[in-house]
Amino acid sequence: MLTIKTITENRDEVIRRLAVKRFNATEYIDNAIALDVTRRHTQSELDANLAEINGVSKQIGALMKEGKKDEAEVAKAKVSELKEISKKLNETKEDAEKKIREILVLIPNLPHSSVPEGKSAEDNVCEKMGGTIPALSEDALPHWDLAKKYNLVDFELGVKITGAGFPVYLGYGARLQRALIDFFLDNAREAGYLEIQPPYVINSDSGYGTGQLPDKEGQMYHCGLDDLYLIPTAEVPVTNMYRDVILDKASLPVKNTAYSACFRREAGSYGKDVRGLNRLHQFDKVEIVRIDTPEHSYQSLQEMVDYVVTLVDKLELPWRILRLCGGDMSFTSSLTFDFEVFSAAQKRWLEVSSVSNYENYQANRLKCRYRDENKKTQLCHTLNGSALALPRIVAAILENNQTPDGIRIPKALVPYTRFEMIK
């Protein structure tokens, strides 16, 4: 979340920048500033009151030594009165702090200055493209028909066991999933990321730390009996490893990678755009996470974007990178690049990765800090990206590589699948 210092010192600039995200922040900002005035005024009164208590308390001892018991009793009564005032002042201060925090968690992160204006995905800006879109025959099949033809994924069986959006992978399909996970993890490790195996459930503190709570309760599966949540991405448990941690600047950037199953309710999802593997409630993903200093975080972001390019290139997929406009950005992000691959049979682009810099927005919630050269603690910047999400990668691989003889496996993946064709 934004710091109250940022808001009070840059009111108009904060309101202007949040408007890029289509968020009218004026009322939130003004209420927070008014509460902060109350908090600071109350703190000043409290400090003065405590100083007076200390002064009168010292007088009591001196009066008792001088045998002035009546005057000492008057002083004791004064201390009791001042303590009652301090109690009320402290309650007022804590109430103001609580209300400030309640407001701050409702305010999105500030978009970076390079974020383009726009209302929706149609206004995103294409930054770069690569790869070659294959020319398929007129009778080319979409991946859901290929999955049925080659017995790779059983969507109906998933409905029977759980419900829509929980497919069952079979045979070559299951082996392709496992191969992609190993391929992505090995590439991340070779790029300097430390592999993590995180829990798949989190507590509410973790959800709050990375911004899923209180904003996105409806998008997560909640285990009510234990008040735990199934993770929507490995970003959440991995980033929360650094909650309430002070890192040494020399150790930054921290680079972690993790595979996990991901669980998203995706309420209201329906229609052709979610058919097959296009949108699921449970899917596999390899995530990369960085913790960095403010002055280096945007270099880290570019390195992460460049790294994802290497993955889609190795998988021989046509791709493009989009700089998200303000209206299409997440609540917590400062700058996001989406990767899309072209699905030749569906003749559409499919999002397979988002790479984002959250600056100190998550770190402020997490109290994730580093100690600089002057031994002062500063908030870190947090970043993460999909590297990569499997379902749409699988969809594009199946569709783009279909031949009369079967489905060809990209060369870089063959050592992991241990087969060259799905027949």
N, C-alpha and C positions, 0 to 999 in steps of 0.2 A: 504494500500500500504506500501511498505518498506520505511523506513526512509532513508534520504540521509546520515545520520550518520552511519547507518548500512552498507550501500554500500561503503562509502569512507574508513571506518575503516576495512572492511573485504572483499575487492574486490575479491580475489581469492576464498575464502570460499563461498561467495554468488554465484559466477559463477559455482563452483563445485556442490553445493547443488541444484541449479536450473536445472542443467543437469539431475538430478534424475527425474525431471518432464518433461524431453525431451524438455527443453527450452534452446536455445543458447542465453545466456544473455550478452555475451562479448561486443558487439557493444553498447547495451543499457547502460550497466554499465559504459563503458569508456566515452560515450557521456555525461552521467549524471555527472560523476566526473569532466570532463573538464569544464562543465557549472558551477559546484559548485566552481571550482577554480576561474572562472571569477566573480562569484557572491561574493565570499569572498574578492577578490582583489578589486572589485568595492566598496564593503562595507567599506573597509579600507580607500580607497580614499575619499569616501563620508564622513566618520567620521572626517577625517583630514580636509576636506574642510569646514565642518560645524563648526569645532573648530576654523578655521581661520576666518570664517564669524563672529562668536561670539566675537573673539578678536578684529577684525577691527571695529565691531559695537560699542564696548565699547570705542574705541579710538575716534569715531565721537563725542560722547557726551563731552568728555574731551576737544577736539579741539574747539568745539563750545563755551564752557565755557571760553576758553582762547582767544576767538576772532579770531582764525585761520580758517576763513571761507574757504579760498582757499584749505587749506590742508584737511579740513573736506569734501569739495566737491570731492576731489581726493579719499578720503576714501570711500565716498558713491558710487562713480563709481566702486571702487574695490569690494565693497559688491555686487553690481548689477552683476558684472562679475562673482563673485564667486557663486552667486545664480543661474546664468544660467548654470554654470558648474555642480552645484549640481543637477539641474533639469535633465541634460543629464545623469549624473551618476546614478541617481535614476531610470531613464527609462531603462538604461542598466541592472541594478540590477533586476528590476521587470521583464524584458524580460527573463533574465537568470532563474529566479525563475519559471516563467510560463513554460518555455521549460523543466526545470527539472521535474516539476509536470506532464507535458504531457508525459514524458518518464516513470516516476515512475508508472503511472496508467496502463502502458502496460506490466509491469513486474509482474509475478505471485508471490504468497507468497512462502517463503522458506519452503520446506518440513521438517518435524521433522526427527531427526536422525534415528528413527525406521522405516521410510517409506522404503519398499523394492524396489529394482530396478525392472523395468518392463515396457513394452510398452503399454499393454492393459489389459482389464478385465481378460484375461486368466492368467495373472501373479499375480493376487491378492492372498493373503495368507489367508487360512482358519484358524482362531484363535480358534474357539470353535463351537461345535454343540450340539443340544439338541432336546428333543421331539422324537416322534416315527412316522415314515412314515407309513401311513395306507396302508393296502393291499386291493385294490379295485377290484371289479369284472372286467372281460374283457370288459363288456358293459358299464363301467363307463363313464359318460358324462363330457365334459369340461364345465366350468361355463357358457359360452355363450349359450350352449344348455339347461343347467339347468335353466338359466334365462328365456328362452323362454317357457320351459315346465311348470314352476311354475308361469309364468307371473310376474317376478321380475324386469326385466330391459328391456326396449324397445329401442334398438339401432337404428332401422329404424325411429322411431318417432323423436328421437333426430336429425337425419339427416334432416328430414323434417322441423323441427323447426329452427335448427341452422346449422348443418353440422356434418360430422363425428367427433367422439371424444367428443360429448356432449350428453351422454345417458340420458334417462328419467327413473327414478326409480319409481316402482309401488307397491302398496300394501305391502306385506311382505318385498320386496326389499327396499322400502322407510323407513319402520319401522326399518329394520336392520341397515341402514345407521344412522338413528337418534340414535339408541341404542348404536352403536359403538362410536359415537361422545361423548355421555354422559358418556359412560364407560371410554374412554380415559381421558376426562376432570376430572372426579371424581378421577381417579387414580392419575393424576398429582397433583391435589389439595391435596390429602392425602399424597403425597410425598413432599409437601412443596412448590409447585409452585403456584404463584399468577395468577389467571385467568385474561386474558385480552381479550377484544373484540375490535380488531383493524379495521381500514378502509380497504376496499378491493382495493382501488386505492392509488397510491403514486405519489409524484412529483419527478422530476429528481434528486433533492438533496438527497432524500431518496434512490433512485436507485444507485446513486453514492456512498453513504455512506456505503452500504453493498456489493458493488462490482458488481451489475448487470449492471451498466453503467460505462464506455462506452463499456464494453466487450460483453454484451448479449442483445443488443437492439432487435435483430432478434428473440429472444426467448420469448419476452414479447409482449402482446397486448397493442398497444399505442392508446390513445384517443387524436387524433391530435388537435382537436379544443381547448382543455383545457391543452394540453401538460401534460397529466397524464398517468400513466401506471397501468394496472390491475396487482395485485400482483402475483408472481409465487409461493409464500409461505408466511406464516404469519411471518417467520423470519424477513422479510424486514421491515414491519411497527413496529414490536415489538422492534427489535434492534435499530431502528431509534428513539425510544422514548428517547434514551440516547445520541443522537447526541448533541454535544456542552454542555454536562453536566459533572460536576465534582462531583463525589460521595465520600462519606466518606469511608475509608477502612473498618471501623467497619460494614458497611452495606453490604459488599460483602461476599459471592456471591449473586447477585440478581438472583432470579429464577422466570421466567414467563412462562406461558403456554397460548396458544391461539388456538382456532378453526378458520378455515377460509376455504372458497372455494379457490382453487388455479387455476391459468390460465397460460397455457404454450402452445405456438404455436407448439413446437415440429416439426419444419419444416423438411420435408424429411422422416417422420416416415411412414412406410408401412410394409406390409408382415405379416406372421403368428405371429411374436413376439409382435405385437401390436393389435392382435385380441381381441375383447370383452373388458374387463376391464384392459387389460395388459398395455395399454398406452392411456391416454386421454388428451384432451385439457383443460377440466374442471374437477376437482376432489376435494374431501374433505380431509382435513388433520388436525390433531392436532399437534402443534409444541411445543417443549420446548426450551427455550432460557436462557442462563446464561451469566452474566457479572461478571468477577472474576479478581483476582490479578494474575500476572505471576507465582508466586511461588505456587499457589494453583490450577491453571487451569487444569493441567493434572489429578489431583485427581478428579476434577469436571467432566472431560471427562469420567473417569472410572465409576463414580457414574451414569452418564447418560446412559452409555452402560449397566450397571447392571440393571438400571431401565427398559430399553426397554426389557431386557430379561424377567422381571416379566410379562410384557404385553403379549408377545407371548406365554409364559408358561401358563398364565391364559386362553388364547384362545385355548390351547391344539394344537398348531401348531408346526410341526417340523421346526427347524430353524438352521441357521448357521451365524456366524459372520466372515466377511472378513476384513482384514487389506488391504486397497487399496494401490496398487503400485504407483510409481511416475507417470507413464504414464496414469493412470486412475483417478487421483485426479482432483478436481476442481481447478480453477484458484486461488481461495482465501484461500483454506484450507492448514493447516500445517499437520494435521493428521486426517484421516477419517476412521471410521468403518462402513461398510454397513451390514445391517441385511437382510437376505433373508429367505423366508419361502418356503417350498416345496409344489408345486401344484401337487397333486397325479394323477389327470386325464391328465394333460398336461405333467406330468413326467419331470418337470423342476423347477429350483429355481427361485423365483420372488423377486426382491428387494422391500422391504417395508419401509426401513428407512436408512438414512445416519446420523451418529452422528459425528460432526466435532469440532475441536479446530482451530480457526483462529488466535490464539495468538493475537498480536497487529495490525494485518494487516487491519482489518475493523476499529478498534478503532482509528488508525491513520487517516483514511479518515473521520471518524465520529467526531474526537476530543472528544472521550469518555475517560475521565480520572478519576483518584481517587487521593485523598490527603492522603499521607502516614503519618507515625508517626512524621516525621520531617516537616510536613506541605508543603512538596514539591509535585507537581502534577506529576503523572506517567500515562502512557497509560495503559488502562485496557486490558484484554484478553476477547474475545467474543467467545461463543460456542453455537451451536444449534443442534437440532436433530428432526427427525420425530418420533412422539410417539402417533399415527402412521398414515401413509397414508392409506386411506381406500380402494381404488379400488382393489389392489392385495390381501389385507387381506380378503375382501369379496370373491374374486375369490377362495382363498385357503379354506376358511370356507365352501363355497358351495360345492366345489369338494371333499374335504377330508371327509366331513360328510354326503355324500349322502348314503342313505340306500333304500331298496325296499319300505319302508313305507314313505319316504320323506327325508328331510334334517334336521339333528339333529343340534340344537343350542348348542354351548359350555356352560357348566354349569354356568360359571362366568358371562355369558352374559344374561342368562334367566331373572334375575330381571330387566334388561333394555329392553329386547324385549317384555317380558310378554307373550311369547309363547316358547314352547320347541321344536317344530317341524314345518317345512314348509311343508305343504301337498298340 
